[in-house]
Amino acid sequence: MRLGVLDVGSNTVHLLVVDAHPGACPLPAHSHKAELRLAELLDADGAIGTHGVDRLVATIADALQAAEDKGCEDVLPFATSAVREATNADEVMARVRAETGIDLQVLSGAEEARLTFLAARRWYGWSAGKLLVLDIGGGSLEIAYGMDEEPDAAVSLPLGAGRLTAGWLPGDPPEQQDVKALRRHVRAEIARTVGEFARFGTPDHVVATSKTFRQLARIAGAARSADGPYVQRELSRSSLEEWVPKLAAMPMSQRAGLPGVSEGRAAQLLAGALVAEGAMDLFGVAALEICPWALREGVILRRLDHLPTA
């Protein structure tokens, strides 16, 4: 069957169309993406304003038209931290439902972490042993660890690259004291969770998902996205430690010129690097591998698991 998964994230609204059936690898057929930056459209009270909701509804309608054009039998719509944490989330979802017919499933942070972990487990298989999975989104950082398809521990922290950039790094380039303050904040937040994971022992394999990690790996020398998903890509902590001060000194326009960095994500790259560096340091990770599958694939895989087999 042809499925569409509609991901309403903090940075983008992304429709991924795949050809899939139970027991098989989902094959990407089409990608439709719009940068909405929903997390930046919140007002002082934490609500998504009328303009933001208008843009969200129009963007979802465009994505649904693309899904219809590509022959999707079903669309799996979900939203993450930007909608989840909006003070008017219920009103937003009601309007989306009324104007598009779509019922957005708002995932909890723990659900995000579990589904991303499932995707990584399926990608690497049982031979990867105990997996530690890190994912930096626009609004949150997800961490999950386990031996099976369901992680033993899964947490979500309010350390997304977009959220932190908007709240902590107003300058271009940012002031040194702001960078130091954000670094302290990130590490204090992550440190609170380390003990929860440490009791399960050292992971056999550490992987990361998300655009932020892919861009950091690319500027550190990893292969291009155009080289395909089966090329192994790694990111070392030593490379991050070299790049963080460089990124802190660059204006956004210069970051946008780095390999693999889009203009729309350039502003968030420093905050993402600080989160990645802090997580790798506090969890004692010298290097990690970039996983091509993430939350969207996890949602698809979970759906396929519940389909009857012929």
Backbone bond lengths (Angstrom), bond angles and torsions (degrees), N, CA, C in turn:
res aa  C-N    CA-C-N  psi(-1)  N-CA   C-N-CA  omega(-1)  CA-C   N-CA-C  phi
1 M - - - 1.451 - - 1.521 109.04 -
2 R 1.316 115.67 156.82 1.457 120.35 176.84 1.535 107.84 -102.69
3 L 1.318 115.26 120.97 1.458 122.70 -177.44 1.519 110.08 -115.87
4 G 1.326 115.37 148.61 1.450 121.10 170.32 1.515 108.99 -117.51
5 V 1.317 117.08 136.80 1.456 120.26 173.36 1.518 106.81 -115.30
6 L 1.321 115.15 123.95 1.470 121.93 -175.89 1.525 108.87 -106.14
7 D 1.318 115.61 110.02 1.461 123.28 -174.30 1.521 108.75 -104.40
8 V 1.340 116.44 108.47 1.463 121.33 176.30 1.527 106.77 -95.30
9 G 1.322 115.24 93.77 1.455 120.96 -175.48 1.508 112.65 -99.91
10 S 1.318 116.02 -176.13 1.454 121.14 -178.96 1.520 112.06 -72.69
11 N 1.338 117.08 -28.53 1.460 121.10 179.80 1.522 113.00 -102.43
12 T 1.333 116.68 -44.88 1.464 120.10 -172.35 1.526 111.41 -132.25
13 V 1.327 113.62 160.60 1.465 121.55 164.95 1.521 104.65 -108.73
14 H 1.336 116.20 117.06 1.461 120.95 -168.96 1.531 109.26 -127.46
15 L 1.312 115.37 121.06 1.464 121.77 172.68 1.522 107.81 -99.99
16 L 1.327 116.61 121.60 1.456 121.94 173.90 1.521 107.98 -112.03
17 V 1.323 116.35 121.68 1.465 122.21 178.66 1.519 108.30 -101.99
18 V 1.333 116.27 128.83 1.460 120.59 -179.42 1.524 110.13 -132.86
19 D 1.324 114.48 151.93 1.462 121.54 169.09 1.518 107.26 -97.62
20 A 1.322 116.90 123.51 1.460 118.98 -170.89 1.513 111.51 -151.14
21 H 1.323 114.88 152.70 1.463 121.20 167.04 1.527 107.59 -152.20
22 P 1.344 117.89 159.22 1.461 120.61 -174.91 1.524 112.42 -55.16
23 G 1.314 115.43 134.12 1.453 121.17 177.35 1.509 114.48 87.95
24 A 1.345 117.06 -2.13 1.462 120.45 -178.41 1.524 110.01 -117.74
25 C 1.319 115.51 159.56 1.456 121.90 176.25 1.528 109.08 -74.25
26 P 1.338 118.49 125.53 1.468 119.66 176.12 1.528 110.45 -62.79
27 L 1.323 116.82 130.11 1.460 121.56 -177.51 1.525 109.55 -105.40
28 P 1.326 118.11 118.31 1.470 120.39 179.72 1.521 111.15 -61.11
29 A 1.340 115.78 133.77 1.458 121.11 179.61 1.524 112.11 -116.65
30 H 1.327 117.15 -27.42 1.466 119.88 -176.92 1.528 108.54 -164.98
31 S 1.322 115.56 148.10 1.464 121.76 176.36 1.521 108.62 -132.60
32 H 1.320 115.76 129.22 1.468 122.16 179.20 1.522 106.67 -126.93
33 K 1.323 116.35 121.11 1.462 119.47 -170.26 1.527 110.49 -136.97
34 A 1.344 115.50 140.71 1.463 120.68 174.86 1.522 108.53 -137.30
35 E 1.319 116.64 130.78 1.465 120.68 177.45 1.522 108.46 -81.54
36 L 1.324 115.11 115.12 1.464 120.75 -177.39 1.526 111.55 -109.94
37 R 1.342 117.07 -29.49 1.468 123.24 -178.39 1.534 110.87 52.37
38 L 1.330 114.15 53.86 1.455 120.99 -175.89 1.519 111.71 -58.27
39 A 1.340 116.84 -36.72 1.464 120.32 -178.39 1.518 112.06 -62.11
40 E 1.346 116.73 -25.20 1.461 120.46 -179.41 1.525 112.03 -89.04
41 L 1.336 117.53 -2.83 1.462 121.35 -178.90 1.521 112.31 -99.23
42 L 1.338 116.77 8.49 1.460 120.28 177.97 1.529 109.99 -77.28
43 D 1.326 116.26 140.97 1.469 119.13 177.47 1.524 110.39 -86.10
44 A 1.315 116.35 -173.66 1.463 121.36 -175.01 1.525 112.03 -62.78
45 D 1.324 117.49 -24.34 1.464 121.62 179.70 1.525 112.62 -91.46
46 G 1.324 116.86 2.93 1.459 120.10 179.86 1.506 114.25 82.88
47 A 1.331 117.36 15.25 1.464 121.45 179.07 1.528 109.87 -99.96
48 I 1.333 115.66 151.80 1.456 120.28 172.39 1.517 107.05 -82.10
49 G 1.332 116.34 119.43 1.456 121.13 -175.52 1.514 112.87 -68.99
50 T 1.340 115.57 170.69 1.462 120.87 -177.37 1.525 111.49 -57.60
51 H 1.318 117.17 -42.44 1.467 120.82 179.19 1.525 110.43 -61.52
52 G 1.332 115.87 -42.09 1.456 120.10 179.56 1.519 112.30 -64.32
53 V 1.324 116.67 -41.43 1.469 120.10 179.03 1.524 110.26 -67.07
54 D 1.333 116.06 -40.00 1.473 119.75 176.82 1.532 110.29 -56.83
55 R 1.328 116.22 -47.26 1.467 120.91 -179.16 1.528 110.75 -65.10
56 L 1.342 116.38 -39.64 1.461 120.08 179.65 1.527 111.18 -63.04
57 V 1.320 116.56 -47.50 1.465 120.73 -179.54 1.529 110.31 -60.67
58 A 1.333 117.03 -44.68 1.469 120.70 -179.18 1.526 111.13 -64.99
59 T 1.330 116.58 -39.04 1.463 120.77 -179.47 1.526 111.10 -67.65
60 I 1.335 116.42 -42.45 1.466 120.03 177.54 1.531 110.26 -63.70
61 A 1.336 117.05 -41.04 1.466 120.18 178.76 1.528 110.99 -60.82
62 D 1.329 116.81 -41.00 1.472 120.66 177.22 1.529 111.15 -62.83
63 A 1.338 115.62 -42.20 1.465 119.82 -179.92 1.528 110.91 -65.13
64 L 1.318 117.24 -39.57 1.460 120.36 179.19 1.525 111.35 -66.38
65 Q 1.324 116.56 -35.72 1.465 119.69 176.17 1.527 109.95 -64.84
66 A 1.348 116.10 -40.40 1.470 119.96 177.50 1.525 110.59 -63.34
67 A 1.345 116.94 -39.65 1.468 120.20 178.16 1.523 111.02 -63.26
68 E 1.322 116.29 -40.96 1.471 120.09 178.00 1.523 110.49 -65.39
69 D 1.335 115.84 -43.28 1.459 119.91 -179.20 1.529 111.97 -61.03
70 K 1.335 116.17 -33.10 1.461 120.94 -177.56 1.527 112.84 -90.17
71 G 1.334 116.72 3.06 1.456 120.25 173.05 1.517 115.24 80.70
72 C 1.325 118.65 28.96 1.465 120.49 179.19 1.524 110.72 -67.50
73 E 1.325 116.06 133.80 1.457 120.95 175.73 1.522 111.26 -79.09
74 D 1.307 116.21 -27.48 1.459 120.29 -179.14 1.523 108.19 -154.69
75 V 1.320 116.13 153.77 1.459 122.82 176.64 1.520 108.30 -123.79
76 L 1.323 115.94 130.22 1.466 122.28 178.96 1.528 107.98 -103.83
77 P 1.337 117.91 101.69 1.463 120.05 -175.38 1.536 111.58 -97.09
78 F 1.319 115.96 134.56 1.466 118.59 175.36 1.522 110.05 -146.41
79 A 1.318 115.30 158.44 1.463 122.30 178.86 1.524 108.81 -128.76
80 T 1.332 114.79 151.92 1.467 119.70 -177.10 1.533 110.24 -114.87
81 S 1.320 117.93 -142.33 1.461 120.99 -163.22 1.526 115.22 -62.08
82 A 1.331 119.45 -35.86 1.463 119.75 -175.77 1.524 111.14 -61.43
83 V 1.333 117.10 -45.61 1.464 120.43 177.34 1.524 110.24 -75.15
84 R 1.326 116.03 -41.27 1.461 120.71 -178.05 1.522 112.03 -55.28
85 E 1.318 116.90 -39.81 1.463 121.02 -173.69 1.521 113.92 -96.95
86 A 1.330 117.76 -3.68 1.460 120.01 177.79 1.531 109.54 -67.19
87 T 1.311 116.47 136.80 1.468 120.13 -177.75 1.524 111.70 -68.56
88 N 1.314 117.52 -19.12 1.466 120.95 178.24 1.531 111.39 -111.45
89 A 1.335 116.29 32.95 1.467 120.89 -176.22 1.528 112.09 -56.00
90 D 1.322 117.70 -42.62 1.466 119.99 -178.20 1.523 111.24 -62.36
91 E 1.330 116.83 -41.84 1.465 120.79 179.38 1.529 110.89 -66.14
92 V 1.337 115.80 -39.79 1.467 120.05 179.40 1.521 110.09 -62.13
93 M 1.328 116.43 -47.91 1.467 119.90 -178.48 1.525 111.69 -65.81
94 A 1.342 116.94 -34.79 1.456 120.46 178.52 1.529 110.61 -65.04
95 R 1.329 116.17 -39.75 1.464 118.52 179.53 1.524 110.95 -70.95
96 V 1.321 117.28 -39.80 1.468 120.25 176.22 1.527 110.20 -58.69
97 R 1.324 115.88 -43.73 1.467 120.82 179.86 1.532 110.99 -63.62
98 A 1.339 116.20 -44.29 1.459 120.30 -176.68 1.521 111.89 -66.83
99 E 1.335 117.85 -36.29 1.464 120.89 -172.34 1.527 114.20 -97.68
100 T 1.333 117.00 -17.87 1.473 118.94 -179.50 1.519 113.32 -123.56
101 G 1.328 117.33 -14.54 1.461 120.95 -176.80 1.515 113.72 79.18
102 I 1.328 117.34 6.06 1.462 122.11 -177.40 1.529 110.94 -98.31
103 D 1.341 115.49 132.26 1.457 121.78 173.52 1.525 108.04 -97.17
104 L 1.309 116.85 102.59 1.456 120.15 178.05 1.520 110.20 -69.69
105 Q 1.312 116.93 128.17 1.460 121.53 172.71 1.516 107.42 -91.10
106 V 1.312 116.52 115.96 1.464 120.13 -179.82 1.522 108.21 -87.90
107 L 1.312 116.36 113.57 1.460 121.23 -179.16 1.521 110.59 -80.02
108 S 1.309 116.16 140.77 1.461 119.77 170.63 1.524 108.52 -73.97
109 G 1.336 116.25 164.54 1.458 119.15 177.25 1.515 112.36 -60.48
110 A 1.325 116.03 -40.04 1.468 119.31 179.11 1.521 111.39 -65.24
111 E 1.347 116.82 -37.69 1.467 119.76 177.49 1.524 110.63 -65.06
112 E 1.323 116.81 -40.32 1.470 119.86 175.33 1.522 110.62 -55.93
113 A 1.333 115.31 -48.46 1.465 119.89 -177.94 1.517 111.19 -63.08
114 R 1.345 117.80 -41.00 1.464 120.78 -177.85 1.525 111.93 -68.05
115 L 1.333 116.93 -41.36 1.462 119.93 -178.63 1.529 111.19 -71.41
116 T 1.318 116.97 -35.72 1.466 119.69 175.67 1.520 109.89 -66.25
117 F 1.316 116.61 -38.84 1.464 121.03 177.20 1.527 110.76 -62.53
118 L 1.334 116.68 -42.55 1.470 120.47 178.11 1.524 110.80 -57.81
119 A 1.333 115.83 -44.55 1.468 119.69 -179.97 1.527 110.92 -61.54
120 A 1.329 116.93 -43.95 1.463 120.08 179.80 1.521 111.18 -65.84
121 R 1.320 117.17 -40.62 1.467 120.41 178.85 1.526 110.90 -61.64
122 R 1.324 117.01 -44.10 1.461 119.43 -179.83 1.536 110.51 -66.82
123 W 1.315 117.15 -35.32 1.463 119.32 -179.41 1.533 110.93 -66.96
124 Y 1.324 117.00 -45.13 1.466 120.34 -174.30 1.524 113.34 -91.94
125 G 1.335 117.65 -23.09 1.454 120.08 177.52 1.515 113.52 82.08
126 W 1.329 114.04 177.75 1.470 119.89 -176.52 1.527 112.29 -67.89
127 S 1.323 117.62 -26.22 1.465 119.59 -176.97 1.522 112.65 -66.17
128 A 1.331 116.90 -14.05 1.466 119.76 177.99 1.521 112.11 -72.93
129 G 1.323 117.46 -13.05 1.460 120.74 177.81 1.521 112.25 68.88
130 K 1.319 115.85 -140.51 1.471 120.95 -178.50 1.536 108.68 -76.23
131 L 1.332 115.01 120.28 1.460 121.36 -175.99 1.527 111.59 -102.15
132 L 1.317 116.50 136.90 1.458 122.46 166.24 1.528 105.71 -113.20
133 V 1.332 116.56 122.92 1.457 121.93 -175.53 1.529 109.55 -118.95
134 L 1.332 116.16 129.56 1.463 123.07 178.77 1.525 109.09 -118.50
135 D 1.331 116.86 138.73 1.454 120.80 179.24 1.532 108.45 -142.55
136 I 1.333 116.84 121.65 1.467 121.74 177.60 1.520 108.13 -106.14
137 G 1.312 116.95 114.31 1.451 121.78 175.86 1.512 111.24 -101.14
138 G 1.334 115.58 -167.68 1.454 118.89 177.42 1.520 112.81 -73.68
139 G 1.348 116.00 -31.89 1.458 119.24 -176.79 1.504 115.48 -111.15
140 S 1.334 118.11 -20.33 1.461 118.93 -173.29 1.519 112.06 -150.67
141 L 1.321 114.23 162.29 1.465 123.75 172.60 1.511 107.29 -110.22
142 E 1.338 117.08 126.22 1.459 121.60 175.73 1.525 109.97 -107.97
143 I 1.319 115.34 138.47 1.460 122.40 178.34 1.520 107.47 -131.99
144 A 1.333 116.76 131.33 1.467 120.31 178.50 1.520 109.13 -143.53
145 Y 1.339 114.18 150.39 1.465 120.47 -175.01 1.518 108.93 -145.81
146 G 1.333 116.14 138.79 1.452 117.10 174.85 1.512 113.41 174.14
147 M 1.325 113.49 173.75 1.462 123.08 -178.62 1.519 111.26 -101.74
148 D 1.334 116.78 -25.33 1.452 122.00 -173.83 1.526 110.64 -106.67
149 E 1.332 117.17 -162.44 1.460 119.90 176.31 1.517 111.25 -82.26
150 E 1.307 117.16 -23.18 1.463 122.19 173.56 1.526 106.97 -100.68
151 P 1.329 119.03 122.35 1.465 120.15 -175.48 1.519 112.57 -68.56
152 D 1.328 114.93 152.54 1.462 121.07 175.27 1.518 111.61 -74.70
153 A 1.326 116.43 -29.35 1.464 121.71 178.29 1.520 108.39 -143.60
154 A 1.329 116.61 139.31 1.460 121.76 179.82 1.523 108.72 -150.23
155 V 1.324 116.64 125.07 1.463 120.50 -179.75 1.535 109.84 -134.96
156 S 1.317 114.30 157.27 1.458 121.89 174.94 1.520 107.81 -128.46
157 L 1.328 116.24 129.58 1.458 121.92 -178.85 1.528 109.69 -118.71
158 P 1.335 118.06 147.37 1.475 120.91 -178.08 1.526 111.40 -76.70
159 L 1.319 116.07 59.15 1.465 121.96 -175.06 1.525 111.36 -124.34
160 G 1.318 117.13 39.77 1.451 120.28 176.52 1.518 111.23 -72.60
161 A 1.331 115.90 151.04 1.460 120.21 -175.22 1.526 112.51 -64.78
162 G 1.329 117.61 -38.16 1.457 120.19 178.95 1.516 112.12 -69.50
163 R 1.326 116.35 -45.24 1.459 121.46 179.12 1.535 111.01 -58.45
164 L 1.325 116.67 -46.83 1.464 120.45 -176.59 1.526 111.54 -69.34
165 T 1.320 116.82 -37.54 1.461 119.83 178.44 1.523 110.67 -61.86
166 A 1.330 116.42 -46.55 1.462 120.90 -178.70 1.525 111.80 -65.87
167 G 1.322 116.88 -36.01 1.458 119.97 -174.38 1.513 116.28 -91.19
168 W 1.351 117.09 -20.45 1.461 119.26 -170.82 1.523 114.99 -126.84
169 L 1.321 118.18 -21.01 1.470 120.00 -172.56 1.531 110.84 -125.20
170 P 1.334 118.05 74.71 1.463 120.13 -176.56 1.525 114.66 -75.93
171 G 1.324 118.66 -23.46 1.460 120.56 -174.12 1.511 113.65 -82.72
172 D 1.329 115.02 165.06 1.469 120.68 177.69 1.529 109.05 -141.04
173 P 1.334 117.80 93.83 1.471 127.01 -1.41 1.531 110.80 -73.91
174 P 1.328 117.82 162.88 1.463 120.71 -176.84 1.523 112.26 -70.11
175 E 1.312 114.62 156.87 1.461 120.17 175.38 1.524 109.90 -68.58
176 Q 1.326 115.31 146.35 1.465 119.94 -177.45 1.521 112.06 -59.22
177 Q 1.345 116.25 -38.77 1.471 118.70 -179.33 1.523 111.59 -66.96
178 D 1.334 116.88 -31.30 1.469 119.89 177.31 1.530 110.61 -68.44
179 V 1.321 116.50 -40.65 1.459 120.48 177.69 1.527 110.32 -62.52
180 K 1.329 116.48 -44.00 1.469 120.32 179.93 1.527 110.72 -64.37
181 A 1.333 116.88 -40.95 1.464 120.16 -179.93 1.522 110.43 -64.26
182 L 1.338 117.50 -41.37 1.464 120.51 178.66 1.521 110.30 -65.99
183 R 1.312 117.30 -41.05 1.465 120.76 178.70 1.533 110.61 -58.07
184 R 1.323 116.94 -44.67 1.477 120.48 178.31 1.520 110.86 -62.35
185 H 1.325 116.76 -44.87 1.463 121.49 -178.55 1.531 111.06 -61.61
186 V 1.320 116.51 -47.27 1.469 121.24 -179.00 1.515 110.62 -59.25
187 R 1.309 116.67 -47.74 1.460 119.89 -176.12 1.524 111.80 -68.78
188 A 1.326 117.81 -34.39 1.461 119.91 177.33 1.524 110.81 -65.79
189 E 1.337 117.03 -40.62 1.464 120.94 179.34 1.528 111.39 -65.68
190 I 1.320 116.77 -45.34 1.458 120.03 -178.45 1.526 110.99 -68.18
191 A 1.309 116.74 -38.90 1.468 121.07 -176.72 1.521 111.97 -59.53
192 R 1.349 117.13 -29.09 1.468 120.17 179.83 1.519 112.47 -65.12
193 T 1.329 116.77 -21.97 1.467 120.09 -175.26 1.530 113.69 -100.59
194 V 1.331 117.21 -13.95 1.467 120.14 -171.68 1.522 111.66 -58.74
195 G 1.319 116.93 -41.51 1.458 120.46 -178.15 1.514 113.18 -61.86
196 E 1.337 116.72 -33.16 1.466 120.98 179.66 1.529 111.30 -62.99
197 F 1.339 116.11 -31.66 1.456 121.02 -178.88 1.526 112.07 -91.82
198 A 1.331 116.77 -31.53 1.460 120.34 -174.62 1.523 112.39 -61.82
199 R 1.323 117.25 -29.11 1.474 119.59 -177.27 1.522 112.71 -67.92
200 F 1.346 117.44 -14.09 1.459 120.03 179.01 1.524 112.51 -91.26
201 G 1.305 117.83 -4.09 1.456 120.80 177.50 1.520 113.24 95.40
202 T 1.311 115.63 178.14 1.459 122.17 -177.51 1.527 110.73 -75.31
203 P 1.338 118.05 131.69 1.473 119.18 178.33 1.526 111.19 -68.94
204 D 1.320 115.28 152.20 1.466 120.63 175.30 1.525 111.65 -83.06
205 H 1.331 115.53 -26.95 1.463 119.85 -175.94 1.523 107.90 -147.89
206 V 1.331 116.66 132.46 1.463 121.57 178.68 1.520 108.14 -115.68
207 V 1.332 116.10 126.86 1.458 120.10 -179.23 1.523 109.52 -131.63
208 A 1.328 114.50 159.57 1.457 120.56 178.38 1.516 108.90 -134.27
209 T 1.332 115.83 147.36 1.451 121.89 175.61 1.529 107.98 -122.26
210 S 1.308 116.54 175.69 1.460 125.19 173.68 1.512 112.63 99.34
211 K 1.333 113.35 156.33 1.459 121.96 179.68 1.522 111.36 -59.99
212 T 1.338 116.86 -38.83 1.464 119.79 -178.39 1.519 111.06 -59.89
213 F 1.320 117.64 -49.97 1.460 120.41 -179.74 1.528 111.21 -64.47
214 R 1.333 117.17 -38.52 1.465 119.50 179.10 1.527 111.34 -62.68
215 Q 1.338 116.20 -41.50 1.459 119.03 179.45 1.527 111.36 -67.96
216 L 1.320 117.64 -40.12 1.459 120.26 178.33 1.523 110.86 -63.60
217 A 1.329 116.39 -41.24 1.460 119.20 177.67 1.528 110.76 -64.70
218 R 1.329 116.33 -38.50 1.467 119.67 -178.43 1.524 111.68 -65.00
219 I 1.327 117.99 -45.36 1.467 118.97 -179.19 1.525 111.14 -68.54
220 A 1.345 115.74 -21.22 1.468 119.95 177.61 1.529 111.89 -87.52
221 G 1.339 116.80 3.25 1.457 119.29 173.66 1.503 116.95 113.14
222 A 1.343 119.07 2.78 1.469 120.84 179.93 1.521 110.64 -70.75
223 A 1.327 115.16 164.55 1.463 121.08 -178.32 1.521 111.31 -64.43
224 R 1.326 115.77 155.89 1.458 122.53 178.05 1.535 111.23 -69.06
225 S 1.315 115.58 156.14 1.466 119.95 174.74 1.520 110.70 -60.32
226 A 1.329 116.40 -33.52 1.464 120.94 -178.62 1.517 112.66 -63.71
227 D 1.324 117.85 -17.69 1.460 121.19 179.49 1.526 112.53 -77.07
228 G 1.337 116.99 -4.98 1.457 120.97 173.93 1.520 114.34 98.48
229 P 1.339 116.75 164.43 1.468 121.45 -174.32 1.521 114.72 -76.55
230 Y 1.342 117.64 -15.79 1.463 118.99 -173.62 1.531 113.32 -91.73
231 V 1.324 117.00 0.67 1.468 120.97 174.32 1.522 108.40 -81.40
232 Q 1.319 116.82 128.96 1.458 119.80 -179.24 1.528 110.06 -72.31
233 R 1.321 115.43 130.50 1.457 121.55 178.91 1.518 109.32 -124.60
234 E 1.312 116.73 132.38 1.459 121.06 -177.87 1.526 110.70 -126.38
235 L 1.308 114.81 157.69 1.461 122.20 174.35 1.519 107.83 -134.45
236 S 1.324 116.74 124.61 1.466 120.63 179.82 1.525 110.36 -99.73
237 R 1.309 115.82 150.96 1.461 120.22 177.45 1.522 111.04 -65.44
238 S 1.316 117.38 -35.53 1.464 119.88 179.45 1.534 110.82 -62.97
239 S 1.336 117.32 -37.83 1.469 120.14 176.56 1.525 110.98 -64.93
240 L 1.332 116.26 -42.95 1.459 119.80 178.10 1.526 111.00 -60.66
241 E 1.316 116.43 -42.99 1.460 120.04 -178.79 1.519 111.67 -62.67
242 E 1.327 116.49 -29.08 1.467 120.30 175.63 1.529 111.62 -76.55
243 W 1.343 116.36 -35.50 1.449 120.00 -174.29 1.526 113.93 -82.19
244 V 1.316 119.10 -28.64 1.466 120.06 -176.04 1.531 112.22 -56.85
245 P 1.339 120.23 -51.54 1.476 118.15 178.56 1.526 112.93 -64.20
246 K 1.330 117.70 -31.69 1.464 119.93 177.12 1.530 110.51 -65.21
247 L 1.330 116.24 -45.92 1.460 120.14 179.56 1.520 111.45 -64.10
248 A 1.330 116.20 -37.33 1.462 120.35 -179.55 1.522 111.87 -64.01
249 A 1.307 117.16 -28.33 1.462 121.49 -178.26 1.521 113.12 -88.42
250 M 1.337 117.24 -10.86 1.465 120.88 -175.91 1.526 112.03 -91.49
251 P 1.325 118.53 139.46 1.468 120.00 166.56 1.528 109.19 -72.12
252 M 1.314 116.23 165.13 1.464 120.72 -177.49 1.524 112.15 -58.26
253 S 1.322 116.36 -38.65 1.461 119.41 -178.02 1.522 111.73 -61.45
254 Q 1.324 116.77 -34.83 1.463 119.91 179.18 1.519 111.26 -75.02
255 R 1.341 117.28 -38.30 1.472 120.07 176.96 1.526 110.76 -62.25
256 A 1.339 116.35 -36.49 1.467 120.44 -179.23 1.523 112.17 -64.79
257 G 1.327 116.96 -17.56 1.450 120.44 178.04 1.512 114.03 -88.70
258 L 1.333 117.10 -2.42 1.463 120.50 179.49 1.530 110.42 -74.39
259 P 1.319 117.83 154.01 1.469 120.54 -179.32 1.525 112.21 -57.38
260 G 1.317 116.86 128.29 1.454 121.72 174.53 1.509 116.19 77.43
261 V 1.347 118.23 2.50 1.467 121.21 -177.47 1.523 109.33 -100.20
262 S 1.317 116.65 121.31 1.458 120.75 178.91 1.524 109.95 -82.00
263 E 1.326 115.14 154.70 1.463 119.58 179.36 1.523 110.88 -59.79
264 G 1.332 116.56 -38.25 1.452 120.04 -178.01 1.520 114.37 -68.00
265 R 1.329 117.27 -26.07 1.464 121.04 -178.11 1.529 112.89 -100.89
266 A 1.340 118.03 -5.63 1.462 120.88 -174.16 1.526 112.31 -59.91
267 A 1.329 116.79 -37.72 1.465 119.81 -177.87 1.520 112.07 -64.22
268 Q 1.353 116.75 -31.11 1.461 121.04 -174.54 1.524 114.04 -89.12
269 L 1.328 116.81 -6.12 1.463 119.60 -169.96 1.519 112.74 -65.56
270 L 1.322 117.86 -39.33 1.466 119.97 -179.77 1.527 110.90 -64.26
271 A 1.318 117.63 -48.39 1.470 120.08 178.98 1.519 110.55 -59.44
272 G 1.336 116.82 -42.09 1.462 120.02 177.40 1.513 112.01 -61.89
273 A 1.327 116.73 -39.37 1.472 120.54 178.83 1.524 111.34 -65.38
274 L 1.324 117.03 -38.48 1.466 120.02 178.41 1.532 111.31 -65.51
275 V 1.336 116.56 -37.98 1.467 120.08 177.55 1.525 110.20 -68.16
276 A 1.328 116.36 -46.02 1.469 119.93 -179.93 1.520 111.24 -61.31
277 E 1.316 116.84 -45.66 1.463 120.87 179.87 1.526 110.89 -62.57
278 G 1.331 116.55 -44.11 1.458 120.06 179.95 1.515 112.27 -63.29
279 A 1.343 116.89 -43.34 1.460 120.18 -179.71 1.523 110.84 -64.87
280 M 1.328 116.95 -44.60 1.460 119.78 -179.07 1.527 111.09 -65.18
281 D 1.314 117.13 -39.42 1.458 121.04 -179.89 1.528 111.05 -67.11
282 L 1.322 116.98 -50.74 1.466 120.56 -175.12 1.526 112.67 -69.85
283 F 1.325 117.35 -27.60 1.462 120.08 176.38 1.527 112.26 -92.75
284 G 1.318 117.00 3.27 1.458 120.94 176.13 1.511 113.65 68.10
285 V 1.336 116.79 37.17 1.468 121.98 -177.25 1.530 109.47 -100.04
286 A 1.319 116.45 117.04 1.466 120.23 178.88 1.522 111.56 -80.81
287 A 1.324 116.92 -33.04 1.465 121.48 179.84 1.519 108.76 -156.52
288 L 1.318 115.87 150.28 1.463 120.62 177.51 1.520 109.15 -135.37
289 E 1.337 115.56 164.69 1.453 121.94 179.86 1.522 109.38 -108.68
290 I 1.323 116.32 142.15 1.456 121.12 179.64 1.532 109.00 -85.12
291 C 1.334 115.83 123.68 1.464 121.81 -179.88 1.527 109.57 -93.38
292 P 1.325 118.01 127.91 1.472 120.42 -179.83 1.527 113.50 -67.47
293 W 1.318 117.71 -27.22 1.454 120.96 -179.76 1.525 110.46 -94.88
294 A 1.339 115.07 148.50 1.458 120.00 -179.21 1.531 109.30 -147.76
295 L 1.320 116.63 -144.79 1.460 121.44 -171.19 1.531 112.46 -60.59
296 R 1.318 117.73 -45.83 1.476 119.06 -178.38 1.525 111.41 -57.82
297 E 1.324 115.98 -44.87 1.466 119.06 178.20 1.521 111.07 -64.87
298 G 1.333 117.50 -35.44 1.452 120.22 177.05 1.515 112.16 -61.92
299 V 1.336 116.92 -40.42 1.468 121.32 177.73 1.529 110.09 -63.60
300 I 1.326 116.60 -43.16 1.472 120.31 179.07 1.524 110.96 -63.69
301 L 1.325 116.65 -46.56 1.463 120.76 -178.44 1.522 111.78 -61.63
302 R 1.327 116.74 -40.81 1.464 119.71 178.73 1.518 110.23 -64.34
303 R 1.325 117.82 -39.34 1.464 120.57 177.64 1.530 110.43 -63.49
304 L 1.331 116.51 -45.60 1.463 120.06 -179.63 1.527 111.68 -62.51
305 D 1.329 116.25 -33.55 1.475 120.20 179.22 1.531 110.97 -62.15
306 H 1.316 116.70 -26.33 1.467 120.24 -176.05 1.531 112.95 -99.51
307 L 1.332 116.92 4.21 1.454 118.87 175.87 1.520 109.66 -83.75
308 P 1.324 118.63 143.19 1.466 119.81 176.80 1.518 110.52 -68.38
309 T 1.314 116.90 142.58 1.463 120.03 177.23 1.523 109.25 -90.19
310 A 1.309 115.68 144.46 1.478 120.35 -177.67 1.504 110.84 -72.51
